[in-house]
């Protein structure tokens, strides 16, 4: 078996133990982490050296002289009910004042807003006053029994990620690291100057691991020092009067505080993005990627590689964005929480290699007496492995305190097995890609920009309202299909690419993923309907194409064959409730799990094939429409059974039932990947129990027994088209 492709964390005064683990895992690179540093002995080892670099933090001596250049964010106060005409709002009451302080440097009368949230009106500036000593706003003529809020600019005075690590690891009196804004003049100059000096002072470093660049995703803590609001996609912490002036100069109008506060939703990824927000995001991306290029040029001039961590201060660096190639990165590394997050990393274009930081992180919240972190490591690997077999990252690694992990021998042994299997995948694939039987497009407002990032609340974490949609991506991440992400704007402007076999529109009504009001643009429905009628496949999950418009809720109901009862048409009888006895989609599916299912969906007529009906509602249905086919699914949380259900739905919708047998395991706990270019196949057991299965390779069938979590490679002796 080969050597390398693995990065381990290092720390001071742990040289012999570190090198022992490196040999055990056959690692070829070592990295520092937040809160650790590599001593000279480790830097002089034979391992490739990664050094974390923070362009906009850990320089308190500088930023204390320029506190007006800290990053800023628009925040909204708590909603306060007026019971008298004079109303005082303590707008900082719900925020952590070690992290955030109001910006009184830039004129609050210009940049802040006081809003009557009951009727949505802006309170005139002459009708409110500010007490800077008490962090209060007083409204002089509030309407009785109306709710009011203050939208205000605040400085971020403690880097949120360092703060999280500080609190998690109980770093005590360690100095709080103050962030600074790369757009501001002193900070911009300082960042470039410091980068040049650091590169000169650290010739032994091979890879500069930028963690990350300039703007933190939105991470706001409450008055108790706990997370209040976190949006991994949020642009809130990129705002400043200087950036707002750039926006006004470019687009000819000014953004408001409300454009960022967004009624308290803060433009989360689930919100349909406004035209102003999309323009603002483009402005930030343009600036960020341009300045990143200044830093990567310096790195390359010093003979080192430039790597970006996909996380932390990553806003504006979206690797699937239109400016991403400009950054000239050598590599991207990201945290692997499951198959979806792995594909988010592995599919990144225009870099030399990608790397995944696997879980668990070597922190005391996991590595404590009585816990078995090897269980999380194995579970994390099994989900990631599905995706690796489709689209592999080039490298893997771990982070945190190695001295903690080293106290758990079972964990060390488990990771040794995982790293060996990872190298084996590369040895067998030999740089080729897995067979794909069809092409699937995920349709939402974000499109390509957020490839593999739909339905994400926090990084690979469960959320009750989203897991029934996130499961679509997790299923697809290890499936023998090609996946791309397209936006509604793409469809309206360019139509549908002829290479696409099936389109999936999924999500809750009103969200950026289902689409919201855009479905009232009849042109969108026309394009999708015509495409299906001419032979395309469409799968709707949850509340696809949903908006109340012209007596329909699902605007594609005529081709989906189902609609959702909203309580308006209860007087209209609904007769079609009979389930089909047998169908290609449900063949071999022993149970159904629709998660937080959509209620009150009904079939329009007898042309809709009902595949699951219970609780007086449709949860699974199919329909032939012209030359095309559609499938409706009420929800799809991830499970291997649901992955199978989705795969059969896709191949049915695409009229490619026979192609599905090119690498098909009859046992849903096992999956097959084919590599025609090297005439190999791989069969994996995703379960912790022994499994038996029959696997189809076109017309050939083989019988296999696989041990728990086992993967088996073999020679592919049949041709695959």
N, C-alpha and C positions, 0 to 999 in steps of 0.2 A: 504494500500500500504506500502511497506517496506521502510526502512530508509537507508541512506548512499550511497555508491558507487560514491560519488561526492567529488572532490577536488576544493577548491576555493583559489584565491590568497589573501594574506594579506599584510599589510603594517603597519608602525609605526603610533602611535597616532590615531588609527582608530578602537579601540577594540569593543566598543558597536555596532557601525554600522556593523562591520564585523560579529559579532555574530548574529546580526539580519538577515543578508543575509544568513548566514549559516543555521539558523533555517528555513528560507523561502525556501531554496533549499534542505533542509534536508541533508546538507553536513556533512561528517564525517572526513574530512582531510583538512588541510590548508598548503599552500606553499608560499615561498618567490619567487621573480622574479628578473631578472636582473634590478638593480636600486632600489630595495626595500629590506627591511629586516623586520623580525618579532620581535616585542618587547617582553619583558619577559611576559607580561600579556597574549598575544596570545599563547606563548609557554606553558603557564601553563593551558590553556583551556582544555576542554575534547576532543578536536579535535586531530586527528593523525597529527604529525608534519613532513612535508617534508622540507628539507633544500637543496637548490641548492648548489652544490659543483663544483668548477672549478679547476681541478688539475693543469692546465697549464696557468693560468692567475691570475690577481688580487694580485700579489706578486712582485710589482715593486722594492721594496727594495732589494730583492734577485737578480732579473734578471739584474738590472742595473750594477751589479758587474760582470755579465757574458753575455754581449750582443752578444758575438759570439755564444751563445746557443739559440738565437731566432730561430723560425722556418724559413725555407727558401723555395723559390720557383723559378723555372726557368721561366723567362719572355722573350718575344721577343719584340724587338724595333719595331717602325713603319718601314714600307718598304720605303726605300729611294732610289731614282733614281740617278744614276751616270751620270752627264753631263760633268764631268772632270775626269781625271784619279785619282786625289786625292779627296777622299770622306770622309766627317766627319759626323758621326751619333750621335745625342744626344739621347741616348737610354732611358733616363728617362723622356723624354718630355711628354709622354702620360700617366704617372703614378702619383699617389697621394703620394707625398713625405712625408706626415705625416704618411702614412701606410707602405711605402716600401723604403729601402735604399740598394744600391748595396753592395754585399759581396766582399770586397777587402781583407778580412782576409785570405781566401783560394785562392790560386793562380789562377787568371783569365785565364792565359795562358793555364792552365790545364783543367779548368772546363767550360770555355766559348767557344762559337763558333761564328764565323762570316761567314755568308752563302750568296752566290750569289743565290738569289731566282729565277733568270731568267733561270739558267741552273742547279741549285741544288747542285753546288759544294761548298766545304768548303774552305774558304780562308786560305792559310797557315799562321801559327802564326807569322812568320817573316814578313808578309806583312800587318800587322795591329798593331797599337799602342793604348795605353789606357791613357787618361787624367783623373785621378781620381778627380781632383779639379772641372772639368767641366762636369763630367759624360759623356764623349765622347769617341768614338772609331774612329780613322782615318785609312782608307784603302789607301795604297800607290799606288796601281796599279789597280784600279777598271776598269772593262770593261765598255766602254761607253754604256749608255742606258740600262744597267742592273740594276735590283733592288737588294739591299742588306739589310740584317737585322743582328742585334746582339742578340744572345741568351745568357742571363746572369743570374747569381744567385743573388737573392736579399733576404735580411732579411725582415721578416714581423715584424714591430716594434709597431703596434697597432692591438690588437685583432680585427678581422674583424666583429664579431658579436657585441661585445661591442661598436665598432666604429659605426655600423649601428644604434644600439639603442641610442647611444650618439647623433648622428646627427638627428635621427627621433624625439627624445624627447627634443632636444635643451638643453642638459645638461651643456652647457656653459663651464666654466673653470674646470669642474670635470677632475681629472687626467686621462690621457689616460692609459688604462691597456695594459701592454706589455706581449705578450705570450712567452712561452719558450718550447723547444723541449725535450720531455721525453726521447729520445734516448741519449741525451748528458749526460756526466757523472755527472756534478754538478746538473743538473736539475733532473736527475733520482733519485739521492740520496735525493735531497730536497723534491721531490714529496712524497716519502715514509715517510720521517721524518715529514713533515707537516701534512700528513694524520693521522699519529699516534697521533700527538699532538692535532689535531682538534677533533678527536674522544674522547679523554680524556676530552677536554674542553667543549664538547657539549653533555652531557649525556641525555638531554631531547629530543634530536632528535630521531625520530622513523625511518625515511627513508632518506638515503643519495641519493639525486637526482643528479647524475653525469651529468653535462651539458657542454660538454659530456666527452670525455677523452683527446686525445692528438693531433690529426691532424684535422684542420679545412678543410672542403670542400673548393674548390677553389673559392675565393671571392676577386676579385681584383678591386680596384677603380681607376678611371681616374684622370687626373690633376685637374678636377673640383670638386673632392670629390663625384662623382657619380659612380654607378656600371659600370664597364667596361666589366668584364667577370665574370660570376657566373656559376659554375657547381656543383650541389649538390652531384655528384658522383666523383668529381675530386680528384686525388691523388697528384696533383701538389705541394701542401703545405706540403707534407711529406718528400720531398727530402732534402738531406744534403750530404756533402762529406762523412760523417761517414756512412750513409745508403748506399751510392753508393759503398763504400769499402766492406760493408757486401754483397752486391749483387755480386760484382766481386769475392769475396772469395767463395761464394756458387755456382755460375754458371760458373765461369772460364772465363768470359769476362766482359768488362766494358760497362756500358750504356753511351750514349752520351747526350749532352744537347738536341739534336734534338729528342731523344726518349720521351722527356717531352714536348717540345715546339710543336712538331708535325705539322710543317708548319703553325703554328698559330692557329690550332684547339684545341690544348692542351688536346688531347685524350678525347674529350667529349664522353658521353655515346652513341652518335649516330655514332661515328667512329668505324669501325671494329677494335677490339683490336689486337695489335701486340703480337707476342709470348713473346717479352721482357717485354711489359707492363703487361701481365698476370703473368709472373714470379715475376716482381717487386711488383705487388699488393699482391701476395701470401706472399712475404717476409715481407711486411708491416703488413699484417693481422696476421702473425705468431708472430711478435714482439708485436703488440698492444694487442692482446688478452692475451698473456702471462703476460704482465705487468698489464693489467686490473685485471687479476686474483690475482695478488699481492695486489691490492687495495680492491677488494671484499672480500678477505680473512680477511683483517684487519677490514673491516666493520662488517663482520659476527662474528669475535672474540669479537667485542664490543657489540654484541646483537642487531644490527640494520639491516635493509634491504638495499640492494643495488639496486637502480633503475637507468637505463640509459635513457636519453633523446635521441631519434632517430633523431638527427639533430646536427647542430653546429659542434663540433669537433668529428664527428662520423666515420671518415675515418679509415678503418681497423677493425671496429667493426661490419661489416655487419651481422645482426642477422640470415641470411640464409646461411652464409658462413661455410666452413668446420671446422673452428676453434671456431665458436661462442659458442658452449656448454662449452668450456674451461673457459669462463669468469665467469660462475657461478652466473649470475645475478638473482635477485629475480623477477625483473619486468622491462618492457620497456614501456616508454611513448613517444608518438609522436604527432605531429600536425595533426589534421584531417581537410583536405581541401575538401574532397568529399568521395565517397564510395571507390574509389581506394586506397587512402591513409589510410582509416580506415582498409581495408583488409591487407594492408602492415603491419599494427601494429597487428591486431587481429590474424593473422595466424602465428605469430612468435612462434617457438617451444622452448621448454626447459626453459621456465620461469614460475613462479608461477601465474603471472597475467600480463595483459596488460592494458594500460590506454591511452585514447585519450585526447589531449588538443584541445578543440573545438574553433571555430572562432565565432565572432571576438575577437582578442586580445584587451585588455583594454588599448589602447594607443590613444593619441589625434588625430591620423590620421583617426580614425573611430568615436571616441566619442567626437564630437564637436557639438556646437549649430546648430540646423537645420537638423542634420542627424538623421536617425532612425536606430540604430544598430540592433534592433529586427528583421528587414527584413533579414539581413545577417545571424543572428543566426538561424532563421527559415529555410532559404534556405540551410544552412550548415547542419542542422539536418536532413532535408528531404532526402538529398543525402546520408548522413551517415547512416541513419536508414535502407535503403535498405540493406546495407552491414552488419549492426549489426544483422539483422534478419537472415542472412546466417551464420555469424561467429562473434559473439559478443566480443567486448572488455569487460573486467571485470569492468572497472571504466571509468569515464569521468570527465572532469574538464575544467577550464578556467585559463587564465593567464593575467598579466598586473596589472594595478592600479585599485583596487576595488572601490576606492573613485571616480574615473571617471565614472565607470559603474553605480554606485549607484545614479548618477544624472539623470538616464534615467529609470523611474519607469516601462514603458512599456517593456523595455528590461529585467528588473528584473523579471517581471511577465512571460514573454515568456520563460526565462530560467527555471523558476519554473515548468512550464508545460513540458518542454523538459526533465528535470531531473526526473520528476515523470513518464513520459512515458518510459524513459530508465530503471528505476527500474522495471516497469511493464513488460517489455520484459523479464528481467531475472526471475521475479517471475513466468511467464508463461512457459518459456523454461526449467527451472529447470535443467540447465546444459546440456541439450541434444542438438543435432545438427539437423539442418534442413534437410529435404529430398532433395537428389540430384538424378536427373534422368539419368545423364551421366557424363563422365569425359572428360575434355578438357585440352589440353596441348598447351601452347604458346611457339613457337619455335623461338629462336633467339641466338645470340652469348653469351649472358650473362646468360641465363638459371636460375637455382635456386638461384644463388648469388643475383640477383636483382628481386626477386619475387615481383610482383605488382609494379614494378618500371620502366617498359618499357615505352618508348615514353615520359618520363618526362623531361622537360626542366628546370623548377623550380617547387617548390613544389605545385602541383595542380593548376598551373597557365596556362592560355590560351597561346598557341603559334600557329600562323597561319599555320606553316608547319607541326605541330604535332597533332593538335586536332582531325584530321580525323582518327588517329590511336589510340590516347589515349582513344577515345570513346569506343573502344573495351573493354578495361579493366574496364571502368566505367560501361558499360552495364553488364559485367560479375560479377562485385562485388556484385550485388544484385539478381543474377539469380540462379535458382534451378539446378545448375551444380557444380561439383567439378572442381577446377582449379589447375593446376600445371605448372611450368615453366621449360622447358628443353632447353639444348643448342645443337648446331650442333655437338659439340664434344661428347655429350651424345649419340646422334643418331649414329654417326660414330663408336663409341667404343662399344656401348651396344645394338644397335638396338632400337626398339620401344616397350615399356612396353605393355603387352597384356591388361592391364586394361584401356588403353586410347581408347576412342571412336572417338574423333575428334582432329586433330592438326590444329592450326591456325598459318600461317606464314604471317606477315603483316609488312608493312613499305615501305619507299621510297627506290628506288634502290641505292645500294652502302652503305647503312647504316648497323649498327650492327644488326638491327632488321629484315630487309629483308634478309641480309646475305652477299651481295657483292660477292667477288671473290670465296668464298667457294663453290658456286654453280657450278663452273667449275670443281670441284672434282666430277666426274661422279658417284662415289660410293654413294654420298648423294642422288642424283636423283634416283638411282637404288633402294635404301632402301625405299624411300617415295613412289615411283611408285608401287613397289611390295606390300607394305603395303596397299595402297588404292585398288589395284586390288584384294587383298584378303579380302576386306570387310571394311577397314578403311575409315574414313571420313576426308576430307581435306578442309579447308577454306583458301583462299588467299585473302588478302585485300591490295589494292593499287598496289604495284609492288612486288609481292611475287616471290621468287626464281630468282630475276632479275640480270642478267649479260649478256653482249654481248658475246655469245659463240656459235660457230658452227651454225650460222644462226638463232638462237633463242635468245630472250631476257628473257622471262619467261622460265627458264629451266624445269619447270613442266607444260609447255603449253600443252603437249600431254594429261595430265590427267585433267588439269583445263579447257581445251577446248577453251582457249582464249590466245592471245598474244598481245603485244603492238607494234604498228607501230612506228619505230624509224626514218622513213624517208629514209630507205634503200630499202624498198620493195614497193614503191609507184607504180611501174610498174606492180605489181601483183594485179589482181582484187580480191575484197573481196565481195562475194555474200551473205553471211549469215547475215541477218538483221531483220528477222521476229521475233516478240515477241510472246511468248506463251500466249494463251488466259487466262489461269488460272494455278496457281501452288500453292502447299502447302506453299511454303516460303512466297509468297506475299499475301496470303489470309488474309483479314482484314487490310492490310497496305494501308492507304489512300493516303499517299504522300511519296516521296523519298527525302532524303537529303544525298548526298555523300560527302559533305564538299568540301575540296580542291581536287576535283576529279582528277583521272588519266585520261588523254586524250588519244585518239587514240587507245583504246583497241578494238580488233575485234575478232569475233568468227572464229574458225578454220574450222568448217564444220557443217553439219546439225545435228550432234549428240549433239551439245551444245544447251541447252535450254536457250534462251535469255529472261530474265525476266524484264529487263529495257533497252531500247535503245532510245537514244536521242542525238542530236548534232552529228549524224553519228558515234556513238561509243557505245560500250557495257559498262554498269555500274553494271549490276547484271546478273549473269548467273549460271546455274547448269548443271551438267553432270554426267551420270552414267558411271562408268569405272570398268569393270569386276564386282566383287561383291561389290564394293565400290561406293561412291559418292563424288563429289566435288562441291564447291560453290565459285564463284568469286564475290567480292564486291569492287567497285572502291574506297570507303572510307566510314568511319562510325563514324562521330562525335556523341557525346552522345546526345540522346533525348530518351524519352520513346517509341516513335515510332521506333527508330533505335534499341533500346534494344529488342523490340519485333521482329524486322526483324532478328536480330542476333540469338535470341533464336529459332525461327522457322528454320533458316538456320542450326543451330547446330543439332537440333533433326532430321531434314531431312537428313543431311549428315551422321548421326549415324544410320539411319534406325530405329529410335525410335519415330515415330510420335505419337503413342498411349500413350507412357509414358509422353509426353508433357502435357497431360490433367490432370496429377496428380498435381493439384494446378495451374490452368490456368484461368486467368481473361480475359474475352472477351474485356473489356475496357482497352486500353493500359495505361491509367492514374492510373490504380489500379494494384497491384501485390499481389500474394498470397504466403505464406510460410507454409509448413506443418511440423509438429513435431510428427511423428508417435509414438515415444517412450513415449510421454505423452498424445497422442490422442488429440492434439490441432492444430488449424490453426490460422493464422493471415492474415487479409486483410488490406492493406494500400491504402489510397488515396494520391498520390504524388502531387496532384494539389491544387491550391488555390480556386477551385470551387467544388460545390457539384457534385458527380459522382454516376451514377447507373451502375451496372455491373452484369453479370452472371459469377459465378465462378464454375469451374469443379473440382471435387475431384474424379478422376477415373470415374465411371459411374454416380455419383451424381452431381446435379447442384443446386446451390442456387442463389437467387436473393438478391442483397444488394444495399442499398443507403448509401453512405458515405459522411460526411460533409468534408469541406476543411481540408486537411492534416490528416484526422481522421485515426485511426487504430482500427480494430475490432478483438477481439479474440473470438474463439468459440471452441466447442468440435468437434473433428474429429470422425465421426461415421462410417467411411468406412476404410477398410484395404488398405494400400499402400505398394506395393511391392518394 
